[in-house]
Amino acid sequence: MPRVEVVPADTPFGERLAAGFGYPLRGAALPTCVVLALIHYVGLLPSWTGALAGALVWAATWRYAADCLLHTANGYADPPDVGFDGNSTSGWGLTAIHLLVVALCVVAIVFFPHLLWPVLILSALVLPAIDMSLAFDGNLALAINPLNWVRVIGGFGIAYLIPVAINLLLGLLIVLASVTTALLPRLLALPLFAFAYTYLIVLAFHLMGAMIHQRHERFGLEPEAEKLVAASHQDADDRLLDEARRLAADDPLAALRQLAARLQERTALASVHQLYRELLRRQGLREDLLVHGQIWIAALIAQKESRRALGVLQECTGIDAAFVPDDPRTCGELAELAARLGMNRLAIQLCRGYLAHWPRDPHAPHYGLLAARQLAAHADQRAEAAALLERLAAAWPDHPLCSEIDAQRRQLASPA
């Protein structure tokens, strides 16, 4: 089970602010900001195509920023992955609101210059309330309701001036980024400028989320991260690891028994599995390492962590070259993954293990064909590939893959 990194709600805002500048540059946030910045090139497309494509990119940017706000407000320390289950209308609502503010500023500059400062001041005061409301509810009508602004501002009190200041600073920094990048060639300036304001938007929404997290009780919010940590017994596992490390110094077998009892109870953190394996290696318990490997690989596959499972598998094959998972679905899934990642030797070993352990399984021809294709990629193993295909053709004459097996045989038999 992956570890959930959380931030205590009582963490001082000054500490959150200092750490916040690195938030858009770590985890899923950094590649997301880079990709969004590069996609802004679509704005160079002609006519309405470019305008529509640009609006889609802006909507995606605001949607991810809203996801970051929600994730932070729920107590998570790290940025969310793309596709985090936020409100799908948040991005469009935030895009519409911010474009409306820009349009009002343009109208004020052109037709009513004396109204520009009132528009800017009003926008700076109400935008944080609108942004936070849209991020949580995705309800545009509620977000632009002045009564809702009063509710949100009242929930923060004087501290509401912090997100107002953040928004003003965000606007200033975006203007500075725009002026700076205007001195560069457009093709270079466009992604740099786009990355700068995407970074700043994610930072601003993260800090607003941190403020909500600090005051979650006022808004009737129960931080999801804290509940998840409690349900997974993560804190208890941290205490167990500390105790097991101390115990291992004098009585490693007792520490192993303690960890083994924990692994039998419920899904454990990866760090518990890793310490258990480390102690087994110190004691030279090879068979126990292999048994635990089978258990952990199965658990990782169930948790959709197939790449980590592949790493555990490699460790086990280093102990016993004939090691394969004890479940055909697990073995097959890892064979496919190893082949996709270019780990040909491991893919061949898993396919051979599949055929040896489950020769009459309906999927055996598929993995036999996969092994033959991996073998055929090496000139010195083409004969083995041909022999394997012959056996498959003889053992499964009516299988749906017969035509593919025959095609592979003909390919191997060709002079090329």
Disulfide bonds with the S-S distance in Angstrom:
none
